Amino acid sequence: MAKGLLMTYVLWALGGPVGLHHLYLGRDSHALLWMLTLGGGGLGWLWEFWKLPGFVAQANRVQSWKQRPEEERPPLSLLRFASQIVVGVYFGLVALVSLSSMDNFYIVGLPLAVGLGVLLVAAVGNQTSDFKNTLGAAFLTSPVFYGRPIAILPISLAASITAQKHRRYKASVGPETLSVRLYRVGLAYLAFTGPLAYSTMYNTAATINYVAETLGSFLSWFSFFPLLGRLVESVLLLPCRIWWLLVGGPGFKSSRFQEWEKLYEFVDSFQDEKRQLAHQVLGVPEGATNEEIHRSYRDLVKVWHPDHNRHQTEEAQRHFLEIQAAYEVLSQPKKPRAS
């Protein structure tokens, strides 16, 4: 049965962030991806508004996929490649939170989670990739960074490169009933969310501490990119603010939610900590004016510019970058604290 564009837009509007329109179009992998990421953080869902006519046309010419030569390869997509890396990192972080206590996690659990995230993106639309080679690259990369959370990034990168190298069009398959498709998607969704929900509800304190440490390290990386750092903080705080909007204000009745409120306060206060550090770097007091901040910045730049410190280039470069980042932080108006 041909798919209608109007119905696709209706489903996109009503349940797009959870992939209803992709289920309607038979794009089960894309639907699962949207369920696990809430429409790519909402941005992917909005961006799809202009892509839906192409998705409908693609769904209505499924028969043409069967006629493609087996040796023909899909064109390289930088967007798909970047998405594979990001989703692989996302799956790895979720695995760290929910499964890191299991034996041999860094050898088995972490590369498996990252590899499956990469494969999920690789299977979006009419494309797919080689299962064994992609997971093999993830498992071979994992021991090199054994025991370190930073392993997520190189594992995801290696798996994504392998998935792109072995990309191909999906093979012809017979029609499946909606119940079978929903059963398969539901099992995959439970496999992803089940361990995370258990860890969140029954090991709340340890989970929050681990998440806080991970977020702290993650946000610290953005100290040299203040604008991007503020964007990331806003994204991290968005779910909590939406919850407050729904319940009518801050404060959680459940003790478990009260524990998670501490994590919100941790992220919300991170900007203040960066401003305090920026004041220390520039050597100005808390109430310094913009003119005082700019004057201190110019003086320090003259002192620590790498061209003026060729005898200590590395140290000068480090101080120079810290001064630049501190000035960017203090140049922005202070964000009001949430009430």
Secondary structure, 3 states (H helix, E strand, C coil): CCCCHHHHHHHHHHHHHHCHHHHHCCCHHHHHHHHHHHHHHCHHHHHHHHCHHHHHHHHHCHHHHCCCCCCCCCCCCHHHHHHHHHHHHHHHHHHHHHHCCCCCHHHHHHHHHHHHHHHHHHCCCCEECCHHHHHHHHHHHHHHHCCCHHHHHHHHHHHHHHHHHCCEECCCCCCCCHHHHHHHHHHHHHHHHHHHHHHHHHCHHHHHHHHHHHHHHHHHHHHHCHHHHHHHHHHHHHHHHHHHHHHCCCCCCCHHHHHHHHHHHHHHCHHHHHHHHHHHHHCCCCCCCHHHHHHHHHHHHHHHCHHHCHHHHHHHHHHHHHHHHHHHHHHCCCCCCCC
